[in-house]
Amino acid sequence: MKSNLFFKQIRRHLLINPSKVITMMFAVSLCVIMSCKKEIRSGYPISDNKTTNADALAKLPAEMPAPLISKFGKATASSPNQRIMSGSGSVDVLQIHPEYREMVLRALRLSSTTCDDNTNLNRWLVQTLSDWTPTVINYAINTAMTDLPMYYSLAFENSSSNQYFGKDGEYTNIMNKTFKDLKRFWNIQSDKIVLTAMHGAMLRDQDKVFKTYQAVYGLNTEDAQYYTDLVEALLQVFPQYENGDHPIFTFNSFSSNSFTDSYLGTIPSKIIIGDGIMDGFAAIGYKDIAPQAILAHEFGHQIQFQLNIFGSATGPEATRRTELMADAYSAYYLSHARGASMQWKRVQQFLEVFFNIGDCSITSDGHHGTPTQRMAAANWAYQLANNQQKQGFILSSQEFTALFEAQLPEILTH
């Protein structure tokens, strides 16, 4: 029997929470069906495919398969405070960015928000999905194609060696350089942190897809092979998926702590960066800064893991505190003379976009702080770094955290 506890936590901490996507997608049906290839939903005709590939079409079911939901996620709603034990104690597994999830939901027209969704990044994402019909969307969600690349990287990519970032490796050098620099800059034990990528290309690899269906979704051999064959066929039938390279499949990034699972073994602490989120920021003019800024934010969560910042507190206030802190870690490193030493005006331009992509749900457990609060945290960190540039002094992670905690009440007034 596989260990379920880790994956129960994943369902709560995903950047793009697939259970919420599915629930909203099929709200009118008033049910969520557990996955089984024999359980199908009617009313989804295969009429909008754009290929005449007879072999691929023959592999598609006559009716839409039921939503494929990880069995590890069902306890999420009733057990939101469950934790797993890692080498450093009882900690949250993943730190999330609900703004990414909200962007995807809005782009797929599954959710609305009080936040401004008319940003360049959101418009770009919507445009990439302009030819996605309901059938294309439903197949991607029901087969968990929108989650497989993330789960594969989390479960199986356990080394920083031979990683590449971006579909064509275009971000590999800057990501590796920044990761090395962050480990030098911050005084934590970082030699065992793994930096890995999330690639939509894994959807073309049947072995990887099969392994993920078995390990994460608990499918037996027959059912795992059925869905693996189905994914292969879908990539051939629907050009909208771009053979797995559509950014929606990897529009994500997150940080996880080390854990041990009875099925997977020991998984190291990780930072996972998706190709899709990098594509999005590059498309709107931030290719020069987005990789460093996002990686620096995720590295901030690794600092928090080691300093045991998360503690036992839960809810919007707790998440807001740790996310604003991660924003400050990032801004301090990006603008410090001995960090990335970036021009603050350019950093600020990026952060204004990064902080304004949809997280105004102040009562949500995943609330990160309003855009103005996040910018206030970043500005505070910049001033701290700027005042120390002449001496070239770098605060320790403990010193920086203590100063941030003292400043937090003021930041929250923004």
C-alpha positions in Angstrom: 0.0 0.0 0.0 1.4 3.4 -1.0 1.9 6.2 1.5 -1.0 8.7 0.9 -0.1 11.4 3.3 2.4 13.3 1.1 0.0 13.5 -1.8 -2.8 14.7 0.4 -0.6 17.6 1.2 0.2 18.2 -2.5 -3.4 18.7 -3.4 -3.6 21.6 -0.9 -0.4 23.2 -2.0 -0.3 23.2 -5.7 0.1 26.4 -7.6 -2.6 25.3 -10.0 -4.9 23.2 -7.9 -6.3 20.6 -10.3 -9.1 19.5 -7.9 -10.4 23.1 -7.9 -10.2 23.3 -11.7 -12.1 20.1 -12.1 -14.7 21.0 -9.5 -15.4 24.3 -11.2 -15.4 22.7 -14.6 -18.0 20.2 -13.7 -19.9 22.1 -11.1 -23.1 21.8 -13.1 -22.9 18.0 -12.8 -22.9 18.3 -8.9 -20.4 15.4 -8.7 -16.7 14.6 -9.0 -16.1 11.0 -10.1 -13.1 8.9 -9.1 -11.0 7.9 -12.1 -11.7 4.6 -13.9 -11.5 4.0 -17.6 -14.8 2.2 -17.4 -16.6 5.2 -15.9 -17.4 7.7 -18.6 -19.4 10.8 -19.0 -21.7 11.4 -22.0 -22.2 14.5 -23.9 -18.7 15.3 -25.1 -18.7 14.6 -28.9 -15.3 14.4 -30.6 -16.2 16.9 -33.3 -13.6 19.6 -33.1 -10.4 17.7 -33.7 -8.2 19.2 -36.4 -6.5 16.1 -37.8 -7.5 13.1 -39.9 -5.1 10.8 -38.2 -7.2 7.7 -38.1 -5.0 5.7 -35.8 -5.0 8.4 -33.2 -8.7 9.0 -33.5 -9.4 5.3 -33.0 -7.6 5.4 -29.7 -10.0 8.1 -28.3 -12.9 6.8 -26.2 -16.4 7.1 -27.7 -17.3 9.4 -24.8 -15.2 11.7 -22.6 -13.5 9.7 -19.8 -14.4 10.6 -16.2 -12.2 13.3 -14.5 -9.0 11.6 -13.4 -8.4 12.8 -9.9 -5.5 11.7 -7.6 -7.0 9.5 -4.9 -4.6 11.3 -2.5 -6.6 14.6 -2.8 -9.9 13.5 -1.4 -9.0 14.2 2.2 -7.8 17.7 1.5 -11.0 19.6 2.3 -11.6 17.8 5.5 -8.0 17.7 6.7 -6.4 21.1 5.7 -3.9 21.1 8.5 -2.3 17.7 8.0 1.5 17.8 7.7 4.2 15.3 6.9 7.3 14.5 8.9 10.6 15.4 7.2 14.1 15.4 8.4 13.6 18.9 9.9 10.4 18.1 11.6 6.7 18.7 10.9 6.5 21.1 7.9 4.4 22.1 5.0 5.4 20.3 1.8 5.0 23.0 -0.8 4.7 26.7 -0.9 2.2 27.9 -3.5 1.5 30.8 -5.8 -2.3 31.1 -6.1 -1.9 33.9 -8.6 -0.7 31.3 -11.2 -3.7 29.1 -10.4 -6.1 32.0 -10.6 -4.6 33.1 -13.9 -5.1 29.6 -15.4 -8.7 29.4 -14.1 -9.5 32.8 -15.6 -7.8 32.0 -18.9 -9.9 28.8 -19.2 -12.9 30.9 -18.2 -13.5 28.7 -15.1 -13.1 31.5 -12.5 -13.5 35.2 -12.0 -11.7 37.4 -9.5 -12.0 40.9 -8.1 -8.4 41.4 -9.1 -7.3 43.1 -12.3 -7.0 40.4 -14.9 -6.2 42.8 -17.7 -2.5 42.5 -17.3 -0.1 41.8 -20.2 0.7 38.3 -18.8 -2.9 37.4 -18.4 -3.8 38.6 -21.9 -0.9 36.6 -23.3 -2.1 33.4 -21.5 -5.6 33.9 -22.8 -4.4 34.4 -26.3 -2.4 31.1 -26.2 -5.7 29.3 -25.3 -7.8 31.1 -27.9 -8.3 27.9 -30.0 -9.0 25.6 -27.1 -12.5 24.3 -27.4 -14.4 22.7 -24.5 -13.4 19.3 -25.8 -9.8 20.2 -25.8 -10.0 21.7 -22.3 -12.0 18.7 -20.9 -9.6 16.1 -22.2 -6.6 17.9 -20.8 -8.1 18.2 -17.4 -9.8 14.8 -17.2 -6.6 12.9 -18.1 -4.6 15.1 -15.7 -2.4 16.3 -18.5 -2.3 19.7 -16.9 -0.6 18.1 -13.8 1.5 15.3 -15.1 4.7 17.3 -15.8 4.6 18.9 -12.3 4.0 15.6 -10.6 6.7 13.8 -12.6 9.3 16.4 -11.7 8.3 16.3 -8.0 8.4 12.6 -7.8 11.2 11.6 -10.0 13.6 14.5 -10.9 15.9 14.2 -7.9 19.1 15.7 -9.1 20.2 19.1 -10.4 22.6 17.4 -12.8 21.8 17.4 -16.5 18.8 19.7 -16.1 17.8 22.2 -18.8 15.4 25.1 -18.4 13.1 26.3 -21.2 11.9 24.1 -24.0 15.1 24.6 -25.9 17.4 25.1 -22.9 17.4 28.9 -23.3 17.3 29.6 -19.6 19.8 26.9 -18.5 22.8 29.1 -18.0 21.1 31.9 -16.2 19.2 29.5 -13.9 22.3 27.5 -13.0 24.3 30.7 -12.4 21.6 32.3 -10.3 21.1 29.1 -8.2 24.8 28.9 -7.5 24.8 32.6 -6.6 21.8 32.3 -4.3 23.5 29.4 -2.4 26.6 31.6 -2.0 24.5 34.7 -0.9 22.3 33.1 1.8 23.9 31.4 4.8 21.8 28.2 4.8 22.7 24.6 4.1 21.9 24.5 0.5 24.2 21.8 -1.0 21.3 19.3 -1.0 18.6 21.5 -2.5 17.7 20.3 -6.0 16.9 22.7 -8.8 14.9 21.0 -11.5 12.6 21.9 -14.4 9.1 21.1 -15.4 8.8 20.2 -19.1 5.7 19.6 -21.2 7.9 17.3 -23.2 7.4 14.6 -20.6 3.9 14.1 -22.0 5.6 12.7 -25.1 7.6 10.1 -23.0 5.3 7.1 -22.4 7.6 5.7 -19.7 7.4 9.0 -17.7 3.6 9.3 -18.1 3.1 5.7 -17.1 5.3 6.0 -14.0 3.4 9.1 -12.9 0.0 7.6 -13.3 1.1 4.7 -11.2 3.0 6.5 -8.5 0.8 9.6 -8.1 -2.7 8.5 -9.2 -2.3 4.9 -7.9 -3.5 3.3 -11.1 -2.9 -0.4 -11.7 -0.9 -1.5 -14.8 -3.8 -1.8 -17.1 -5.4 1.5 -16.3 -2.0 3.3 -16.3 -1.4 2.0 -19.8 -4.8 2.9 -20.9 -4.3 6.6 -19.9 -0.8 6.6 -21.2 -2.0 5.5 -24.6 -4.8 8.1 -24.5 -2.4 10.9 -23.8 -0.3 9.8 -26.8 -3.4 9.8 -29.0 -4.5 13.2 -27.7 -1.2 14.8 -28.6 -1.7 13.6 -32.1 -5.4 14.5 -32.5 -5.3 18.0 -31.0 -2.7 20.4 -32.3 -3.8 22.8 -29.6 -1.6 20.9 -27.2 1.5 21.7 -29.3 2.7 18.1 -28.7 2.9 18.8 -25.0 4.7 22.1 -25.3 1.8 24.4 -24.7 2.7 26.7 -21.8 -0.5 25.8 -19.8 1.0 22.4 -19.0 4.0 24.0 -17.1 2.6 27.4 -16.1 3.9 26.8 -12.6 6.8 27.0 -10.2 7.1 25.9 -6.5 9.4 24.9 -3.7 9.2 21.7 -1.6 10.9 20.4 1.5 12.6 17.1 1.7 10.3 14.1 2.6 10.3 10.4 2.7 7.6 8.3 1.1 7.2 4.6 1.4 6.6 4.2 -2.4 9.0 6.8 -3.8 11.7 6.7 -1.1 13.5 9.9 0.0 12.8 13.0 -2.1 15.2 15.9 -1.6 14.3 19.5 -1.1 13.4 21.0 -4.5 12.8 24.1 -6.4 10.9 23.3 -9.6 10.5 25.8 -12.4 8.1 25.3 -15.3 8.8 26.2 -18.9 5.4 27.8 -19.3 5.8 30.5 -16.7 9.2 31.4 -18.2 7.6 31.6 -21.6 4.9 33.9 -20.3 7.2 36.5 -18.8 9.5 36.3 -21.8 6.6 37.0 -24.1 5.8 40.3 -22.3 9.4 41.5 -22.2 10.9 40.2 -18.9 13.2 37.4 -20.2 16.1 39.2 -18.7 14.8 39.2 -15.1 12.0 36.7 -14.6 14.2 33.6 -14.2 16.3 35.2 -11.5 13.4 36.8 -9.6 11.2 33.7 -9.6 14.1 31.5 -8.5 15.1 33.9 -5.8 11.5 33.9 -4.4 11.4 30.1 -4.4 14.8 30.0 -2.8 13.4 32.2 -0.1 11.0 29.3 0.8 14.0 27.0 1.2 15.3 29.5 3.8 12.0 29.4 5.6 12.1 25.6 5.6 15.5 25.6 7.3 14.6 28.3 9.8 11.3 26.6 10.6 9.4 29.8 9.8 6.1 28.1 9.0 5.5 26.6 12.4 2.0 25.4 13.1 0.0 28.5 12.1 -2.4 28.2 9.2 -4.8 30.4 7.3 -4.5 33.6 5.2 -2.5 35.6 7.8 0.1 32.8 8.0 0.5 32.4 4.3 0.6 36.1 3.7 3.4 36.5 6.2 5.6 33.8 4.6 4.9 34.9 1.1 5.7 38.6 1.8 8.8 37.4 3.5 9.8 35.4 0.4 9.2 38.5 -1.7 11.5 40.4 0.5 14.2 37.7 0.4 14.0 37.9 -3.4 14.2 41.7 -3.7 17.1 41.9 -1.2 19.1 39.4 -3.3 18.2 41.0 -6.7 19.1 44.5 -5.7 22.1 43.8 -3.4 25.5 44.8 -4.7 26.8 41.4 -3.8 23.7 39.6 -5.0 22.3 39.9 -8.5 23.1 43.7 -8.4 20.2 44.5 -10.7 19.0 48.0 -11.4 16.2 48.6 -9.0 13.9 50.4 -11.5 14.1 47.3 -13.7 13.4 45.0 -10.7 10.5 47.2 -9.7 9.0 47.0 -13.2 9.0 43.3 -13.1 7.7 43.0 -9.6 4.8 45.3 -10.5 3.7 42.7 -13.0 4.6 39.7 -10.9 2.7 41.0 -7.9 -0.4 42.1 -9.9 -1.5 38.8 -11.5 -4.5 37.9 -9.4 -4.1 37.3 -5.7 -6.6 39.5 -3.9 -8.6 36.8 -2.1 -7.7 38.1 1.3 -9.7 35.4 3.1 -8.1 32.5 1.2 -5.7 30.2 2.9 -3.4 30.7 0.0 -3.4 34.6 0.2 -0.1 36.1 -0.6 -0.8 39.7 0.3 -2.2 42.3 -2.0 -0.1 43.7 -4.8 0.6 46.9 -2.8 1.7 44.9 0.3 4.0 42.7 -1.8 5.5 45.8 -3.4 5.9 47.4 0.1 7.8 44.3 1.2 10.1 44.4 -1.8 10.7 48.1 -1.5 11.6 47.7 2.2 14.1 45.0 1.2 15.6 47.1 -1.6 16.1 50.0 0.9 17.8 47.6 3.2 20.2 46.4 0.5 20.8 49.8 -0.9 21.9 51.2 2.5 24.4 48.4 2.8 25.9 48.5 -0.6 28.8 50.7 0.3 30.0 48.2 2.9 29.1 45.2 0.8 27.6 43.6 3.9 25.1 40.7 3.5 22.7 40.1 6.4 22.4 36.5 7.5 19.1 34.8 6.8 18.4 35.0 10.6 19.1 38.7 10.8 17.1 39.5 7.7 14.2 37.5 8.9 14.1 39.2 12.3 14.2 42.6 10.7 11.4 41.6 8.4 9.2 40.3 11.3 9.6 43.7 13.0 8.6 45.5 9.7 5.7 43.3 8.8 3.0 45.3 10.7 4.0 48.4 8.7 4.0 46.5 5.5 0.5 45.3 6.1 -0.8 48.9 6.3 -0.3 49.3 2.6 
